Amino acid sequence: MKHFKILILAISFLTVFNCSKDDDSVAFIPERSIQEKIAYRWNIVAVEDPNSGIQLPLTTCVKRTYYQFSLNGEAQVEFFNEDDDDNCISDGVLNGTYILLQVDGENGVKIITDSGDETSKIISITETELILEQQGFGIRHLIFTRA
């Protein structure tokens, strides 16, 4: 009987103190929407020819160019270039709005400002990088990093 009591006490002890943390209760984190991913300031870091993969060299001045998107649909774009004396100057800030849409069956963004509209296909968007495909004087990929 003495061994039986010790066995019951040991089983009770192991049952109470051998419980591990329930790892099955990990919260599901939904993937962020494209609008949530794009709603940042994005600085240009490269322009690439998608056919050859060659990146065009950008000056430090041009790399100050940015696109900024907000969650409420507002957009701001500022382009920088060198003047004839190699001074870095802003071409001005363009304020407007943007809408997300489908371009050739893929996600795209249309920026609407007083100076016109610009539609780009979203090639890739992560937490830190945005790649837009623009057409005009040929197809080019604009590569941005999040500021």
Long-range contacts (C-beta under 8 A, 24 or more apart in sequence): 34-100, 34-107, 34-122, 34-125, 35-71, 35-100, 36-71, 37-125, 37-126, 37-127, 38-69, 38-100, 38-109, 38-122, 38-125, 38-130, 39-69, 39-70, 39-71, 40-68, 40-69, 40-146, 40-147, 41-66, 41-67, 41-68, 41-146, 41-147, 42-66, 42-67, 42-68, 42-69, 42-130, 42-144, 42-145, 42-146, 42-147, 43-144, 43-145, 43-146, 43-147, 44-142, 44-143, 44-144, 45-143, 45-144, 45-145, 46-142, 46-143, 47-140, 47-141, 47-142, 47-143, 48-140, 48-141, 48-143, 49-138, 49-139, 49-140, 49-141, 50-133, 50-139, 50-140, 50-141, 51-139, 55-143, 56-140, 60-88, 61-88, 64-88, 66-144, 66-147, 67-111, 67-130, 67-144, 69-98, 69-109, 73-97, 73-98, 73-99, 74-98, 75-111, 75-112, 75-113, 77-111, 77-113
